[in-house]
């Protein structure tokens, strides 16, 4: 099982009260340290306002953050947990994706979802469509994005999104940029992952819950004529169980590995964005049997 780290950007209050320049330097330092410690990947959120309530505190924008992190690292995979598709035209998202893949020398993975944080949608002028409409938009956006990332000019038309002979060059370094669909929906979200994605990312599900869900999704793959083994599973874990070093955290990492998860993404530095906190989590991952590079 691979282990990725969320790199602090302020969204969950980890930089409350910090000077922006000092916070940014810490973000760079933690990205570089994550690579040095041997973690497989680094990730950021795609949000504009802090959580659980919006405050006048730092939240660094995601695509520009990843572009910078790509230039100070060499090996780790990079991506979002996850892009809110409603914040950008899908063809533009594909263009950003391809450019980031070049900047990172072929290390980018596009994690993307329907979005949920109402206050920032409204504050930034996007409105806030009902869940069914956001999921319908997400499905159409995936149709556009997958065509934009495929060879040739992209053409597709739906009710909410379209492209007409769109050129996307350069298309990236990787022959195929991995696409991760994020969300826990058993029907629509899982169905979109089966149709479009290389990986389905569950949010906050326990090892037992993941063990229950994976066979359901594999059955959907078989029903759709897709090889179930071609779809990876990952989990963005709850933060709190991973903040305290020790046996409980070790056991939880082991439990995710035991149920067959391909990757977990954790945020051990949420309450203490420090090099020492990252290093302590690396030691617990090793104790759980995870091989760090």
C-alpha positions in Angstrom: 0.0 0.0 0.0 1.2 3.5 -0.9 1.0 6.4 1.6 0.6 10.0 0.6 0.6 13.1 2.7 -1.5 16.3 2.6 0.8 19.3 2.5 -0.4 22.2 4.6 -2.0 25.1 2.8 -4.1 26.6 5.5 -7.5 25.3 4.7 -8.0 23.4 8.0 -6.6 26.2 10.1 -3.0 24.9 10.3 -1.7 28.4 9.3 -4.1 30.5 11.4 -2.2 33.6 12.6 0.9 32.9 10.4 2.6 35.4 8.2 1.9 34.3 4.6 5.5 34.2 3.6 6.5 32.1 6.6 3.6 29.8 5.9 4.5 29.4 2.3 8.1 28.5 3.2 6.8 25.9 5.6 4.7 24.4 2.8 7.7 24.1 0.6 9.8 22.6 3.4 7.2 20.0 4.2 6.8 19.0 0.6 10.5 18.5 0.2 10.7 16.7 3.5 7.8 14.3 2.5 9.9 13.3 -0.5 13.0 12.8 1.6 11.1 10.7 4.1 10.1 8.3 1.2 6.3 9.0 1.0 4.8 8.0 -2.3 2.8 11.2 -3.0 1.8 14.7 -1.8 -1.6 16.3 -2.1 -3.4 19.6 -1.5 -7.1 20.5 -1.2 -9.0 22.6 -3.7 -10.8 25.2 -1.5 -11.0 29.0 -1.1 -12.3 29.4 2.4 -11.2 27.7 5.7 -13.2 24.9 7.3 -15.4 24.3 9.2 -16.4 27.9 9.0 -14.9 30.6 6.7 -12.4 32.8 8.5 -10.0 35.5 7.3 -7.1 33.2 7.4 -4.6 31.7 4.8 -5.8 29.3 2.2 -3.3 28.9 -0.6 -4.8 28.2 -4.1 -4.4 24.6 -5.2 -3.1 24.6 -8.8 -0.5 27.3 -8.2 0.6 25.6 -5.0 1.1 22.3 -6.8 3.0 24.0 -9.6 5.4 25.3 -7.1 5.7 22.0 -5.2 6.5 20.3 -8.5 9.5 22.4 -8.9 11.0 21.7 -5.5 10.5 17.9 -5.6 11.7 15.2 -8.0 10.0 11.9 -7.3 6.7 12.1 -5.4 3.5 11.9 -7.2 1.4 15.1 -6.9 -2.3 15.9 -7.0 -5.5 17.2 -5.4 -7.8 15.7 -2.8 -9.8 16.7 -4.9 -10.4 19.4 -7.5 -13.9 20.9 -7.3 -15.0 20.6 -10.9 -17.6 23.4 -10.6 -14.8 26.0 -10.0 -13.4 25.7 -13.5 -14.5 25.2 -17.1 -13.6 21.5 -17.7 -11.5 22.1 -20.8 -9.5 24.6 -18.7 -9.1 22.0 -16.0 -7.7 19.6 -18.6 -5.3 22.3 -19.8 -4.1 22.9 -16.2 -3.7 19.2 -15.8 -1.6 18.8 -18.9 0.6 21.7 -18.1 1.1 20.5 -14.5 2.1 17.1 -15.8 4.9 18.8 -17.8 6.0 21.0 -15.0 6.2 17.9 -12.7 8.0 15.8 -15.3 5.1 13.4 -15.5 4.1 13.1 -11.8 0.6 14.6 -11.8 -2.6 12.8 -11.0 -6.0 14.5 -11.5 -8.2 13.9 -8.4 -11.6 15.5 -9.0 -15.1 15.6 -7.5 -18.4 17.3 -7.6 -17.7 19.8 -4.7 -19.7 20.5 -1.6 -18.6 23.6 0.4 -21.6 25.9 -0.1 -20.1 29.1 1.5 -17.2 29.3 -1.0 -19.3 28.5 -4.0 -21.7 31.4 -3.2 -18.9 33.8 -2.1 -17.0 33.3 -5.3 -20.1 33.7 -7.5 -20.7 30.1 -8.6 -24.1 29.8 -7.0 -24.7 26.4 -5.4 -26.8 24.0 -7.5 -28.5 21.0 -5.8 -26.5 17.8 -5.3 -28.2 16.1 -8.3 -27.2 19.0 -10.6 -23.7 19.2 -9.3 -23.3 15.4 -10.0 -24.8 15.8 -13.5 -22.3 18.7 -14.1 -19.5 16.5 -12.8 -20.4 13.7 -15.2 -20.4 16.0 -18.2 -17.1 17.6 -17.1 -15.5 14.2 -17.0 -16.7 13.6 -20.6 -14.9 16.8 -21.7 -11.8 16.2 -19.6 -11.2 12.7 -20.8 -11.5 13.8 -24.4 -9.2 16.7 -23.8 -6.5 14.4 -22.4 -6.9 11.9 -25.2 -5.1 12.2 -28.6 -6.4 14.6 -31.2 -8.8 17.5 -31.0 -11.6 17.2 -28.5 -15.3 17.5 -29.4 -18.2 16.7 -27.2 -21.5 18.4 -26.4 -23.8 18.1 -23.4 -26.3 20.3 -21.6 -23.8 21.8 -19.2 -20.4 21.5 -21.0 -19.0 21.2 -24.5 -15.8 21.4 -26.6 -15.6 21.8 -30.3 -12.3 20.8 -31.9 -10.4 21.9 -28.8 -6.6 21.7 -29.0 -4.8 20.7 -25.8 -1.0 20.8 -26.4 1.2 19.8 -24.8 -0.9 17.0 -23.5 1.5 16.1 -20.7 4.5 13.9 -20.2 2.7 10.7 -19.2 1.1 8.7 -21.9 -1.9 8.6 -19.6 -2.4 11.0 -16.7 -4.2 9.1 -14.0 -7.7 10.3 -13.2 -9.1 9.9 -9.7 -12.8 10.3 -8.9 -13.4 11.4 -5.3 -16.5 10.7 -3.3 -18.5 8.1 -1.4 -21.7 7.9 -3.5 -22.6 4.3 -4.1 -24.5 5.0 -7.3 -23.6 8.1 -9.3 -20.0 8.7 -8.0 -19.0 5.0 -8.1 -20.6 4.8 -11.6 -18.6 7.8 -12.8 -15.4 6.2 -11.4 -16.2 2.9 -13.2 -16.7 4.8 -16.5 -13.9 7.3 -16.4 -11.4 6.8 -13.6 -8.2 4.9 -12.8 -8.9 5.2 -9.1 -11.8 5.7 -6.8 -11.0 7.8 -3.7 -13.2 7.3 -0.7 -13.4 10.0 1.9 -13.1 9.3 5.7 -14.3 5.7 5.3 -13.0 3.2 7.9 -11.2 0.0 6.8 -14.4 -2.0 7.5 -16.4 0.4 5.4 -13.9 0.3 2.6 -13.9 -3.5 2.7 -17.7 -3.4 2.3 -17.6 -0.9 -0.6 -14.9 -2.4 -2.8 -16.8 -5.5 -3.8 -19.8 -3.4 -4.8 -17.7 -1.2 -7.1 -15.9 -4.3 -8.6 -19.4 -5.7 -9.4 -20.2 -2.5 -11.2 -17.0 -2.8 -13.2 -18.0 -6.4 -14.2 -21.5 -5.2 -15.2 -20.0 -2.5 -17.3 -17.6 -4.9 -19.0 -14.5 -3.4 -17.3 -11.8 -5.5 -15.6 -12.3 -4.9 -11.9 -8.6 -5.1 -11.3 -8.1 -2.0 -13.5 -9.7 0.3 -10.9 -7.6 1.3 -7.9 -9.0 2.2 -4.5 -7.7 4.9 -2.2 -8.9 6.6 1.0 -8.4 10.2 2.3 -8.4 9.2 5.9 -10.0 11.1 8.8 -7.4 13.5 10.3 -7.8 13.0 14.0 -6.8 9.3 14.2 -3.5 10.1 12.5 -2.5 13.1 14.6 -1.2 11.1 17.6 1.9 8.9 17.3 1.8 5.4 18.5 0.2 2.0 18.3 -3.3 3.1 17.5 -2.1 4.9 14.4 0.2 2.0 13.4 -2.8 -0.4 13.7 -5.0 1.8 11.6 -2.4 2.0 8.8 -2.1 -1.8 8.9 -5.9 -2.2 8.8 -6.2 -0.2 5.6 -3.4 -2.3 4.0 -5.0 -5.5 5.2 -8.3 -4.8 3.4 -6.5 -4.2 0.1 -6.5 -0.4 -0.2 -4.0 0.7 -2.8 -3.3 4.1 -1.3 -4.1 6.1 1.8 -3.7 9.9 2.0 -3.2 11.3 5.5 -2.8 14.7 7.1 -0.7 14.1 10.2 0.6 17.7 10.3 -2.9 19.3 10.5 -2.4 20.5 14.1 1.4 20.7 14.0 2.8 21.6 10.5 6.4 20.6 11.4 9.2 18.4 10.0 9.3 16.4 13.3 5.6 15.6 13.0 6.1 14.3 9.4 9.1 12.3 10.5 7.2 10.7 13.4 4.4 9.6 11.0 7.0 8.1 8.7 8.3 5.9 11.6 4.8 4.7 12.4 4.2 3.8 8.7 7.4 1.7 8.7 6.3 0.1 12.0 3.0 -0.8 10.2 4.9 -2.6 7.4 4.7 0.2 4.8 7.7 0.4 2.6 8.8 4.0 2.1 11.1 4.7 -0.8 
